[in-house]
Amino acid sequence: MASAAWTASAVLSIRSVMMTPMLFDAPGSSENAIVITLALSIVTFPVVCALAIAVSWAALYIRSEALAIAGTLLPLANIVVAIGIVLCGVF
């Protein structure tokens, strides 16, 4: 179930990844650490989703449920960072 959700999320996030360079069109935005953090969070999300799927399946193969749960929750870090930056409105 989680593999399907992260796969769908990764595929749907490709459009956001393609629009990420638009974050840097304002003067001075390429030196803003918060904008860079947001861009990295968006760009790495599909990779982290693929990594989460691989880690969780590998952990289930070696019968480590705790590692499988941790691997499954890995993309939530990207989501929390992006939502936190956008809701704080600091960029």
N, C-alpha and C positions, 0 to 999 in steps of 0.2 A: 504494500500500500504506500509506504513512504517512498519507495523507489519510483513509483509512478508519479507521485506528487512532485518529487524533486526533478524528475525528468521533464515533466510538463513545465515546471517553474523555470528550469534552465532554458528550455526552448522558447518560452514566452519572454524571457529576459533579453534575448538577443537584440530585440528592437531597442531596448534601453541602452544596451552596450554600444550599439551603432550611433546613438545620439549623445553619448558621453563627451565627445570632443566639443560639443556646444557649450559645455560648462566653462570652457576656457576662452570664450570669445570676448569677454569683457576685459578691459585693461586692468592689469594687476592680479587677475584671477589665477594666473599660472604660478604666482608666488604665495597664494593663500593656502595654508596647510589644511584647512577644513574642506576646501573645494577638492584638493588633491585626495584627501581621505575619502570623501564621498565618491569621487571618480574611481578610486581603487576598489572601493566596496562594490560598486556597480559592475566594474569590468571583471573582477575575480569571481563574481557570483556563479556563473555557469561552471567554472572550473571547480569551485568548492562543492557545487551540487554533484558533479561527477565524482569527485573525491569522496564525498559522503556516501554515495551509493556503493562505491568500491570498498570503502572501509567497513561499512556495515555488513555487506555480504561476506567479506573476508572474515570479519569477527564472528559472524554466525557459523561460518565454516569451521572455525577453530573452537566453537562453542563458548564464546565470551560474550554474554549478554550485555554486560556493562559497557564494553567497548563498542558493541553494536548500537546501543542507545546513544552513546556519546558521538559516534560517527554520524548517526542519523540527525542529530541536533546541530551539527557543525554549520550548515548554511544559515541557521538562525542568527549567528554572530554578524554576518553581513547585513541581514535584514534589520537587526537592532541598531547597528551603526548608521545605516542609511536613514532609517526612520528618526533616530535621535537627532541627526544633523538637520534633517528637514523640519522637524517639529520645533527645534530650538531657534531656527531661522537666523543663524549666525553668519551665514555666508551671503 
